[in-house]
Amino acid sequence: MSEKHSYVLEVDASGLVCPLPILKAKKALSTIESGQVLKVITTDKNAIKDFQAFSAQTKNELVAQEVLGASTVHYLKRR
């Protein structure tokens, strides 16, 4: 598995449906410093749009989203 994006914290929200992945990401973002990146793994098919909306609303940059089989990996940079 290649790591194209460096991150300081990973949250595995696999098996959870909205809004739980967003809530877990929001809580995790509060524990890291500005400019650091959070990796979130989800299996909810709506998570791609949910994280795009969350990023726009909170101004935390959505660095990337990668679909890996049944999972989607989101990289959020704390503002």
Secondary structure as UniProt FT lines:
FT   STRAND          9..13
FT   TURN            14..15
FT   TURN            18..19
FT   HELIX           20..29
FT   TURN            30..31
FT   TURN            34..35
FT   STRAND          37..42
FT   TURN            45..46
FT   HELIX           47..58
FT   STRAND          61..68
FT   TURN            69..70
FT   STRAND          71..77
//
